[in-house]
Amino acid sequence: MMRRLNNWVEALIWGDMLQKYGLPGRVVVGVLRNAYAVIRDIVSGQLTLRAMSLVYTTLLSVVPLIAFSFSVLKGLGVHKELEEKLYTILEPLGDKGVEITDQVMDIVHNVNGSVLGGIGLSFFIFIAITMVQKIEGAFNYVWYVTKPRSFAKRFTEYMLVLLIGPLVIALALGAIASVGNESVVIWLSQNSVFGPIFSATSQLTPYLLITGVFTFLYWYMPNTKVKIRSALVGGLSGGIMWATLGMIFAAFLANSARTQAIYAGFAIAITTLIWLYLNWLILLIGSQIAFYFQNPAYLRIGRREPRLSNAMRERVALNIMFLVGREFRDPVLGVNLSSLSRSLRIPSITLAPIAAGLEASGLITTNENEALLPGREMSRITLQDILAVVRRDGETGSHRDPRWNSAIERLGKKLDDAVADTLSDKTLSDILDESENQA
C-alpha cells in the first residue's frame, strides 16, 4: 500500500497528470515540485545546520554590524530612521522583542571608536566581515558553488556592502517618508475610499523592504551569476514566508505562558534563538527556491551527484582541457565551471572534482576572475597527462600495494599500452590544430 501511495505521489508530482489541465495544472505542478524539493533539502539536514551556524555567528556579530552601520549613518544624520525600523525585526517577540532591541541599541550607542582603539575597531570589522562571509558560504552551498570569492575581492565587496547597504536602506526610508508628506498622498490617505488602501500599503512597507533585501542577497551573495528574475522569485517567496512566520510566532508567544513559566529567565533567550534560527532558515529556503527557479533540472535529483563511468570521466577531462585551450587561443567570454556546465550539459557539481584534479596536476589554473586557463604551454600537455588525472591520480583507497592476479596484471598492462599507442604522444595543441583544420 505504501509503495502504491509513493508511486501515485511520484506520478502526480513528476508525471503529466495535472499538466493536462492547462495553465492552472502547470502552476500547481510547479508549486508541488518546488515544495517537494525544498522539503527534501530540509529533511537532509544541511540547510538546518547552516541556519544554526548563522545563528551562532549572528550572536557574535549583531552588535558590530549595527554599530558599523550606525557609524556610517550618523555622519548623515539619518540613523534615527533606521533605528525605528530595527524594532520591527523582532516585533513578533512582542514586549520581549522591544526589550532586546533596546538592550542592543544601548550597547551600540556605547560603542565609541576612541574607546575601542585600533585593535577593538579592527576586531569589530573582522566580525562584521566574517558574518557576511558565512552568508556567502551558505548561499554558495545552495547554488553548488565550490569556490568562494578570492580574499581581495571578498574584502572589497564586503566592505562595499557594509558601507553602502545602510545608506541605501536609509535613502529608501527617507523616500518613503517624503512621499508620505506629499499633499496629494495626504489627501488620498484621508479619503474614505482610498484611505484603507493607503493604510494597508503602509503596513506592508516593512515586508516590502525585507523582500527587497532578500532579493539583493540572492542576486549578489552567491559567487555565481544569478538572474535578477530568479532572485526576485526567491525574494518574494522569502518575504511571504517571513511575514507568515511572524504572525504565527507572535500568536505562539501570546499563548505560551506555560513555557515562559517553565524556563523563567531563560525564556527570552530561548525564544530569541528560535526566532533567529527560523529567520535564517527562511532566508536559505528562499535562496533554494531561487536556485530551483533558475535550474529546474535539479528539482528531482537535488544534491545527488550524478555517477559517471570511467569512460565518461575521461571524456569530461578531455573536453574540459579542449574548451580551456580553445578559449585561450581565441578568447571570447572566458571559461569557468558554469560555462563548462552549459557547454557540456553536465551539472557543475559533477565537473568540479575533475576540474580540481586537473588543477592539482598543474594542467589548468585560475586567474583573479575565476576563469580557467592552461597550466602550462599546451604543446607540453599530453593527452596521456589528461587521462592520467581520471585513470590513476586521485585514488583514496587504503590498499597501496594490491595483489593482482598475474593474468589480470598482464591484461591491464596491454590495455595501458594500447591507450598509449592510440594517443601516440599527442598533445592538447595537436588536438586543437586538428579541430581548426577540420573547421
C-alpha positions as CSV (number, residue, x, y, z in Angstrom):
1,M,0.0,0.0,0.0
2,M,2.8,2.4,0.9
3,R,4.5,1.6,-2.4
4,R,1.4,2.3,-4.4
5,L,0.9,5.6,-2.5
6,N,4.5,6.6,-3.2
7,N,4.2,5.7,-6.9
8,W,1.0,7.8,-7.1
9,V,2.7,10.8,-5.4
10,E,5.6,10.4,-7.8
11,A,3.3,10.3,-10.8
12,L,1.3,13.3,-9.5
13,I,4.4,15.5,-9.0
14,W,6.7,14.4,-11.8
15,G,4.2,13.0,-14.3
16,D,1.7,14.7,-16.5
17,M,-1.5,14.0,-14.5
18,L,-2.0,17.7,-13.7
19,Q,-0.4,19.3,-16.7
20,K,-3.3,18.3,-19.0
21,Y,-5.4,20.9,-17.2
22,G,-3.6,23.7,-18.8
23,L,-2.0,26.7,-17.0
24,P,-3.6,26.1,-13.6
25,G,-2.3,22.5,-13.7
26,R,1.2,23.6,-14.7
27,V,1.2,26.2,-11.8
28,V,0.1,23.5,-9.3
29,V,2.8,21.1,-10.6
30,G,5.4,23.9,-10.3
31,V,4.4,24.6,-6.7
32,L,4.3,20.9,-5.8
33,R,7.8,20.2,-7.3
34,N,9.4,23.2,-5.5
35,A,7.7,22.2,-2.2
36,Y,8.9,18.6,-2.6
37,A,12.5,19.7,-3.4
38,V,12.6,22.2,-0.5
39,I,11.2,19.7,2.0
40,R,13.6,17.1,0.8
41,D,16.5,19.5,1.3
42,I,15.3,20.5,4.8
43,V,15.0,16.9,5.8
44,S,18.5,16.1,4.6
45,G,19.7,18.5,7.4
46,Q,22.2,20.7,5.5
47,L,20.0,23.8,5.4
48,T,19.2,23.5,9.1
49,L,22.8,23.0,10.0
50,R,23.8,26.2,8.1
51,A,20.9,28.1,9.7
52,M,22.1,27.1,13.2
53,S,25.7,28.1,12.2
54,L,24.4,31.5,11.1
55,V,22.5,31.9,14.4
56,Y,25.8,31.5,16.4
57,T,27.6,33.9,14.1
58,T,24.7,36.4,14.5
59,L,25.1,36.4,18.3
60,L,28.7,37.4,17.9
61,S,28.3,39.9,15.1
62,V,24.9,41.7,15.7
63,V,26.5,44.5,17.7
64,P,29.5,45.0,15.4
65,L,27.2,45.0,12.3
66,I,24.7,47.5,13.7
67,A,27.5,49.7,15.2
68,F,29.3,49.7,11.9
69,S,26.1,50.7,10.0
70,F,25.2,53.4,12.5
71,S,28.7,54.9,12.3
72,V,28.1,55.3,8.6
73,L,24.7,56.9,9.0
74,K,25.5,59.1,12.0
75,G,27.5,61.4,9.7
76,L,24.4,61.8,7.5
77,G,22.1,62.3,10.4
78,V,19.7,59.6,9.3
79,H,20.5,56.9,11.9
80,K,17.2,57.5,13.8
81,E,15.1,56.4,10.9
82,L,17.0,53.1,10.7
83,E,16.8,52.6,14.5
84,E,13.0,52.8,14.4
85,K,12.8,50.0,11.7
86,L,15.0,47.7,13.8
87,Y,12.2,47.3,16.2
88,T,10.0,45.7,13.5
89,I,12.5,42.9,13.0
90,L,11.9,41.5,16.5
91,E,8.2,42.6,16.6
92,P,6.9,39.0,16.6
93,L,8.6,38.6,20.1
94,G,6.2,41.2,21.5
95,D,7.3,43.2,24.5
96,K,10.4,40.9,24.8
97,G,11.4,42.0,21.3
98,V,11.3,45.6,22.2
99,E,13.4,44.9,25.4
100,I,16.0,43.0,23.4
101,T,16.2,45.8,20.8
102,D,16.6,48.4,23.5
103,Q,19.5,46.4,25.0
104,V,21.2,46.0,21.7
105,M,20.8,49.7,20.9
106,D,22.2,50.7,24.3
107,I,25.3,48.6,23.6
108,V,25.6,50.2,20.1
109,H,25.3,53.7,21.4
110,N,28.0,52.9,23.9
111,V,30.4,51.9,21.1
112,N,32.9,54.6,20.5
113,G,35.8,54.5,18.1
114,S,38.1,56.3,20.6
115,V,37.2,53.9,23.4
116,L,37.7,50.8,21.3
117,G,41.0,51.8,19.9
118,G,42.6,50.4,16.7
119,I,42.6,46.8,17.8
120,G,39.0,46.9,19.0
121,L,37.8,48.6,15.8
122,S,39.7,46.1,13.7
123,F,38.1,43.2,15.7
124,F,34.6,44.8,15.0
125,I,35.3,45.0,11.3
126,F,36.6,41.4,11.3
127,I,33.5,40.1,13.0
128,A,31.3,42.0,10.5
129,I,33.1,40.7,7.5
130,T,33.0,37.1,9.0
131,M,29.2,37.4,9.2
132,V,28.9,38.3,5.5
133,Q,31.4,35.5,4.6
134,K,29.2,33.0,6.5
135,I,26.2,34.1,4.5
136,E,28.1,33.8,1.2
137,G,29.2,30.3,2.2
138,A,25.6,29.2,2.9
139,F,24.5,30.7,-0.4
140,N,27.4,29.1,-2.3
141,Y,26.3,25.7,-0.9
142,V,22.7,26.3,-2.1
143,W,24.0,27.3,-5.6
144,Y,26.5,24.4,-5.9
145,V,29.4,26.8,-5.9
146,T,32.7,25.1,-4.9
147,K,35.0,28.2,-4.8
148,P,34.3,31.3,-2.8
149,R,35.5,34.8,-3.8
150,S,39.2,35.5,-3.6
151,F,40.3,37.2,-0.4
152,A,40.9,40.6,-2.0
153,K,37.6,40.5,-3.9
154,R,35.8,39.3,-0.8
155,F,37.2,42.1,1.4
156,T,36.5,44.9,-1.1
157,E,33.0,43.7,-1.9
158,Y,32.0,43.0,1.7
159,M,33.2,46.4,2.8
160,L,31.2,48.0,0.0
161,V,28.1,46.2,1.1
162,L,28.7,47.2,4.8
163,L,29.2,50.8,3.8
164,I,26.6,51.3,1.0
165,G,23.9,48.9,2.4
166,P,22.8,51.0,5.4
167,L,22.9,54.2,3.2
168,V,20.6,52.6,0.6
169,I,18.2,51.5,3.3
170,A,18.2,54.9,4.9
171,L,17.6,56.6,1.5
172,A,14.7,54.2,0.8
173,L,13.1,55.0,4.1
174,G,13.6,58.7,3.5
175,A,12.0,58.4,0.1
176,I,9.0,56.6,1.5
177,A,8.7,59.3,4.2
178,S,8.9,62.2,1.7
179,V,6.3,60.6,-0.5
180,G,4.0,60.2,2.5
181,N,4.3,64.0,3.2
182,E,3.1,65.0,-0.3
183,S,-0.2,66.8,-0.2
184,V,-1.8,64.5,-2.8
185,V,-0.8,61.4,-0.8
186,I,-2.1,63.0,2.4
187,W,-5.5,63.8,0.7
188,L,-5.8,60.3,-0.7
189,S,-4.9,58.7,2.7
190,Q,-7.7,60.8,4.3
191,N,-10.2,59.9,1.6
192,S,-12.9,57.4,2.7
193,V,-12.4,55.3,-0.4
194,F,-8.6,55.3,-0.8
195,G,-7.7,55.6,2.9
196,P,-7.9,51.9,3.8
197,I,-5.8,51.1,0.7
198,F,-3.0,53.5,1.8
199,S,-3.2,52.2,5.3
200,A,-2.7,48.7,4.2
201,T,0.2,49.7,1.9
202,S,2.0,51.5,4.8
203,Q,1.6,48.3,6.9
204,L,3.2,46.3,4.1
205,T,6.3,48.6,3.8
206,P,8.5,46.6,6.3
207,Y,7.7,43.4,4.4
208,L,8.5,45.0,1.0
209,L,11.8,46.2,2.4
210,I,12.5,42.6,3.7
211,T,11.6,41.3,0.2
212,G,14.0,43.8,-1.4
213,V,16.8,42.9,1.0
214,F,16.2,39.1,0.3
215,T,16.2,39.7,-3.4
216,F,19.5,41.7,-3.3
217,L,21.2,39.0,-1.2
218,Y,20.1,36.2,-3.5
219,W,21.3,38.1,-6.5
220,Y,24.6,39.4,-5.0
221,M,26.0,37.0,-2.5
222,P,26.4,33.7,-4.3
223,N,29.7,33.6,-6.2
224,T,27.9,32.8,-9.5
225,K,25.7,34.6,-11.9
226,V,22.1,34.8,-10.6
227,K,19.4,36.1,-12.8
228,I,17.5,39.0,-11.3
229,R,14.2,37.2,-12.1
230,S,15.3,34.2,-10.1
231,A,16.4,36.4,-7.2
232,L,13.1,38.2,-7.3
233,V,11.1,34.9,-7.1
234,G,13.2,33.8,-4.2
235,G,12.8,37.3,-2.5
236,L,9.1,37.2,-2.9
237,S,8.8,33.7,-1.5
238,G,11.1,34.5,1.4
239,G,9.2,37.7,2.1
240,I,5.9,36.0,2.2
241,M,7.2,33.2,4.4
242,W,8.8,35.8,6.7
243,A,5.6,37.7,7.1
244,T,3.6,34.5,7.7
245,L,6.1,33.1,10.2
246,G,6.0,36.4,12.1
247,M,2.2,36.2,12.6
248,I,2.4,32.5,13.6
249,F,5.3,33.1,16.0
250,A,3.6,36.1,17.6
251,A,0.4,34.0,18.1
252,F,2.5,31.2,19.6
253,L,4.2,33.6,22.1
254,A,0.9,35.0,23.1
255,N,-0.3,31.6,24.2
256,S,3.0,30.3,25.7
257,A,2.7,31.5,29.3
258,R,3.3,27.9,30.5
259,T,6.6,27.7,28.5
260,Q,7.7,31.1,30.0
261,A,6.8,29.8,33.4
262,I,9.0,26.7,33.0
263,Y,12.1,28.4,31.6
264,A,11.7,31.6,33.6
265,G,14.6,34.0,32.9
266,F,15.8,31.8,30.0
267,A,12.6,32.1,28.1
268,I,13.6,35.3,26.4
269,A,17.0,33.9,25.3
270,I,15.4,30.7,24.0
271,T,12.6,32.4,22.0
272,T,15.2,34.8,20.5
273,L,17.4,31.9,19.4
274,I,14.4,30.1,17.9
275,W,13.3,33.3,16.1
276,L,16.8,33.9,14.7
277,Y,17.0,30.3,13.6
278,L,13.7,30.4,11.8
279,N,14.6,33.7,10.1
280,W,17.9,32.3,8.7
281,L,16.2,29.1,7.7
282,I,13.6,31.1,5.7
283,L,16.5,33.1,4.1
284,L,18.1,29.9,2.9
285,I,14.8,28.4,1.8
286,G,14.2,31.4,-0.4
287,S,17.7,31.1,-1.9
288,Q,16.9,27.4,-2.6
289,I,13.7,28.4,-4.4
290,A,15.6,31.0,-6.4
291,F,18.1,28.3,-7.4
292,Y,15.5,25.8,-8.5
293,F,13.7,28.5,-10.5
294,Q,16.9,29.1,-12.4
295,N,17.9,25.5,-12.5
296,P,14.7,23.3,-12.7
297,A,16.8,20.3,-13.8
298,Y,17.9,19.9,-10.1
299,L,14.4,19.8,-8.7
300,R,14.2,16.0,-8.8
301,I,17.8,14.9,-8.2
302,G,18.6,17.5,-5.6
303,R,22.2,17.3,-4.3
304,R,22.7,13.8,-5.5
305,E,25.8,13.9,-7.6
306,P,25.3,12.0,-10.9
307,R,27.6,9.0,-11.1
308,L,29.9,8.9,-14.2
309,S,31.5,5.9,-15.7
310,N,35.3,5.9,-16.2
311,A,34.8,6.4,-19.9
312,M,32.5,9.4,-19.2
313,R,35.0,10.9,-16.8
314,E,37.8,10.5,-19.4
315,R,35.7,12.4,-22.0
316,V,34.8,15.1,-19.5
317,A,38.5,15.7,-18.6
318,L,39.5,15.8,-22.3
319,N,36.6,18.2,-23.1
320,I,37.4,20.5,-20.3
321,M,41.0,20.8,-21.5
322,F,39.9,21.2,-25.1
323,L,37.5,24.0,-24.2
324,V,40.0,25.8,-22.0
325,G,42.7,25.5,-24.7
326,R,40.4,26.8,-27.4
327,E,39.3,29.8,-25.3
328,F,43.0,30.5,-24.5
329,R,43.8,30.7,-28.3
330,D,40.7,32.7,-29.3
331,P,39.3,34.5,-26.2
332,V,35.6,35.3,-26.2
333,L,33.9,35.3,-22.9
334,G,36.1,33.2,-20.7
335,V,35.7,29.6,-19.4
336,N,34.6,28.7,-15.9
337,L,32.7,25.9,-14.3
338,S,29.3,27.5,-15.1
339,S,30.1,27.9,-18.8
340,L,31.5,24.4,-19.0
341,S,28.4,23.1,-17.4
342,R,26.3,24.8,-20.1
343,S,28.5,23.7,-22.9
344,L,28.7,20.0,-21.8
345,R,25.2,19.8,-20.4
346,I,26.6,18.3,-17.2
347,P,25.9,19.8,-13.7
348,S,28.8,21.8,-12.3
349,I,28.8,19.7,-9.2
350,T,29.9,16.8,-11.4
351,L,32.6,18.8,-13.2
352,A,34.1,20.3,-10.1
353,P,36.1,17.3,-8.8
354,I,37.5,16.6,-12.3
355,A,38.5,20.2,-12.8
356,A,40.0,20.2,-9.3
357,G,42.1,17.2,-10.2
358,L,43.3,18.8,-13.4
359,E,44.2,21.9,-11.5
360,A,46.1,19.9,-8.8
361,S,48.1,18.2,-11.6
362,G,49.1,21.6,-13.0
363,L,47.2,21.2,-16.2
364,I,44.9,24.1,-15.6
365,T,44.9,27.2,-13.4
366,T,42.5,30.0,-12.5
367,N,43.0,33.8,-12.7
368,E,41.6,36.5,-10.5
369,N,38.3,36.3,-12.2
370,E,37.9,32.6,-11.6
371,A,38.4,31.9,-15.3
372,L,40.2,28.6,-16.3
373,L,43.5,28.8,-18.2
374,P,46.0,26.2,-19.3
375,G,48.5,25.5,-16.5
376,R,51.5,25.4,-18.9
377,E,52.3,25.6,-22.6
378,M,49.7,23.5,-24.4
379,S,52.3,21.7,-26.6
380,R,53.7,20.3,-23.3
381,I,50.3,19.0,-22.1
382,T,49.9,15.4,-23.5
383,L,46.6,13.6,-23.7
384,Q,48.1,10.9,-21.5
385,D,48.7,13.5,-18.8
386,I,45.0,14.5,-19.0
387,L,43.7,10.9,-18.9
388,A,46.1,10.1,-16.0
389,V,44.1,12.5,-13.8
390,V,41.0,10.4,-14.0
391,R,42.6,7.0,-14.6
392,R,45.3,6.8,-12.0
393,D,45.6,10.1,-9.9
394,G,43.3,10.9,-7.0
395,E,42.9,7.4,-5.6
396,T,41.9,7.4,-1.9
397,G,41.9,3.7,-1.3
398,S,43.8,2.2,1.7
399,H,45.3,-0.6,-0.3
400,R,48.6,0.9,-1.6
401,D,50.1,-2.4,-2.8
402,P,47.2,-4.5,-4.1
403,R,48.0,-8.1,-5.1
404,W,46.8,-8.7,-8.7
405,N,46.5,-12.0,-10.4
406,S,49.3,-12.3,-12.9
407,A,47.0,-12.8,-15.9
408,I,45.0,-9.7,-14.9
409,E,48.2,-7.7,-14.4
410,R,49.4,-8.7,-18.0
411,L,45.9,-7.8,-19.4
412,G,46.0,-4.4,-17.6
413,K,49.4,-3.6,-19.0
414,K,48.2,-4.4,-22.5
415,L,45.3,-2.1,-22.1
416,D,47.6,0.7,-20.8
417,D,50.0,0.1,-23.8
418,A,47.0,0.2,-26.2
419,V,45.9,3.5,-24.8
420,A,49.4,4.9,-25.0
421,D,49.8,3.7,-28.7
422,T,46.4,5.3,-29.6
423,L,47.4,8.6,-28.1
424,S,51.0,8.4,-29.5
425,D,52.3,11.3,-27.5
426,K,49.6,13.7,-28.9
427,T,49.3,17.0,-27.1
428,L,46.5,19.4,-26.4
429,S,47.9,21.7,-29.0
430,D,47.7,18.9,-31.6
431,I,44.1,18.3,-31.0
432,L,43.3,22.0,-31.2
433,D,45.2,22.2,-34.5
434,E,43.2,19.2,-35.9
435,S,39.9,20.8,-34.9
436,E,40.8,24.1,-36.5
437,N,41.9,22.4,-39.7
438,Q,38.6,20.4,-39.9
439,A,36.6,23.6,-39.3
